[in-house]
Amino acid sequence: MSERSNPRARWHDEPVVDLERFKAETMAYFRALDEAATQRYHFRHADEEGGLWYIEAVPDRGKLVAIK
């Protein structure tokens, strides 16, 4: 089967996501949330292996978003 007749081989014709730009925008979003937060919520969680997780979250558009 040629590459032209196999639609699965045409992955490169789809739009390509700029991963570096996506990473930079995501980091900027979380950094802005952290710097502008007026309220902070802290949670503690123990996982199945006995490890402890400390989570810090801030409100954004009516939901809590974990930032640390």
C-alpha positions in Angstrom: 0.0 0.0 0.0 1.5 3.3 -1.0 1.9 6.2 1.4 -0.7 8.2 -0.6 -3.4 5.5 -0.2 -2.8 4.9 3.5 -4.5 7.7 5.5 -2.6 6.7 8.7 0.7 7.5 7.0 -0.4 11.1 6.4 0.0 12.3 10.0 2.4 15.1 8.9 -0.4 16.8 6.9 -2.2 17.6 10.1 -1.6 20.9 12.0 1.5 20.7 14.1 1.4 22.0 17.7 4.2 24.2 18.7 5.1 22.4 21.9 7.6 25.1 23.1 4.9 27.8 22.7 2.4 25.6 24.5 4.8 25.0 27.4 5.6 28.7 27.7 1.9 29.7 27.7 1.1 27.0 30.3 3.9 28.1 32.6 2.9 31.8 32.3 -0.7 30.8 33.2 0.3 29.0 36.4 2.9 31.7 37.3 0.3 34.4 36.9 -2.2 32.4 39.1 0.5 32.0 41.8 1.5 35.7 41.8 -2.0 37.1 41.7 -3.6 34.8 44.3 -5.4 36.4 47.2 -6.7 33.1 48.6 -4.7 29.9 48.9 -5.9 26.5 49.9 -3.6 23.7 51.3 -4.3 20.0 51.1 -2.5 17.0 52.4 -2.8 13.6 50.9 -1.3 10.2 51.6 -0.9 7.9 48.5 -1.1 4.1 48.4 2.6 3.7 48.9 2.6 5.8 52.1 4.1 9.0 50.4 2.7 12.4 51.6 1.7 15.0 49.1 1.2 18.7 50.1 -0.9 20.6 47.5 -1.4 24.3 47.2 -4.4 25.5 45.1 -5.8 28.9 44.2 -9.2 29.7 42.8 -9.6 30.5 39.1 -13.0 31.0 37.4 -14.9 29.3 40.2 -12.6 26.2 40.4 -9.5 25.4 42.4 -6.3 24.9 40.4 -3.3 23.1 42.0 -0.2 25.3 41.5 2.3 23.6 43.8 
